[in-house]
């Protein structure tokens, strides 16, 4: 029962923070989908499926936080690269502040 509770809770935390994680990685630069998944895995050790990432990126595009562009490759098919918009950079700053406040509150509770 404890394992089931932790698994469900962990899943909810992941869902609730995935937008923040994606935006935080995109603050570092422009990435195509697979590379973005690898960056997330490197920084967080989270496994993010393409079926989770691409709908999230599309929602962020609709909200004006992320833009994309197709880039031709010297070999193979073109890749779609994602980057933050100017609004997205402001969203990232606001999310950082909120996360810092939340983390500070949790640290205080745990003391």
C-alpha positions, 0 to 999 in steps of 0.5 A: 500500500505504501509503495502504491501511494508513493508511486501515485504521488511521484507520478502527480509530482512529475506531471505537475512539474514537467512544464517547469522542467521543460521550460527550465531546460529550454532556458539553456538553449534550443533543442529538438524533441529527442535531445530535449528528452535526453537533457531532461533525463540527464538533469533529472533522471526522469524518463519522459516519453515522446507521447508525453513531451510533444503534447506538452510542447504543443500546449506551451506553443499555444500558450505562447511560451515556446516556439518551434522551427524546422531545421534541415539536416545534412543527412536525414529528415528535418528536425523541429527545434524548440525554444522559449519566446520572450514571454516564455523567458518571463514565465521561466523567471516567474516559475523560478520565483514560485519554486524558490518560495515553495522550496523555502516553505518546505525546508521550513516545515521540515526543520 
